[in-house]
Amino acid sequence: MNRENIRERLLVIVSDFTGFPASEINTSERFRLSVKLDSFGLITMMNTVEDEFGISIPDDNLRSFRTIDDIISWLEANT
């Protein structure tokens, strides 16, 4: 799967959870600042990401994600 495909799929999920249009989401800004999700919302969204991509993201990786670009890079390497 290529980076653009991963990016597009991920931005649809983020947009669905946040109400922000995908085109307005800054993928390089710190995640919580750019999408303004609380901890529960973030966990729920990441569960959806796991389901969408058919993967399980280890907790250590989840805690290390700071930006949406971090998630995209991890998905590129692991899907």
N, C-alpha and C positions, 0 to 999 in steps of 0.2 A: 504494500500500500504506500502510495507516495505522500509526501509532506502536505501538499495542497488538499488532497482528499481527506487526510486525517484532520487538518486544520478546519476545513469546512464542516465536517461531521461534528467536531468538538464545539465549534462556535454555535452550531444549531442547538446543541445541548445546553451550553452556557446561556444562550439567549432565552431558551425555554424556561430555565430556572430563575433568571434574573429580570426578564422583561426588557433588557437592553437589546436593541437591534444588533445583530451580529456585526454589521458594518461599523458600529461605534465602540466595539470592544477592543481595547488596547492589549494585545497579547504579550507585550514586553513589560507592561507595568505590573507592579506587585499585585498578585491575584486578588487579595481581599480589597484592595483599593479600587481596582478596575471593575469588579463585579459586585462588591458590597454584599456578600453572603455571610451569614453567621456560621458558626461551626457546624451546627446541625444541617443547615442548607448545603454547606460544602460537602459534608459526608454523604448526604443523600444524592447530590449531583455526581459525586465520584462513583457511587454505586451504579448510577445510570451509565456513566462512562464505561465502567467495567462490563456491564451488560451489553452495551452497544458494540464494543470492540471484542467481546468474548474472551476477556482476560481477567486476571486477578492481579491487582496492584498491591505489592507488599506494603504494610503499614509504614516501614522506614522510608519507602519512596514517597508515599502520600505526604508524610511530614516534611519531606525535602522540597516539594514543589513550591516555588515562590511566584511563578508567573505561568500564564497559559502556555507560553513557549516552552517552559520546562516540561509540561505535560505532553505537548506535541512531540518534543524530542524523545521522551521516554516511550511514547506510543510508537514512534518510528523505529526505535531500537528493539521493541518487544512485541510487535504484531506482525 
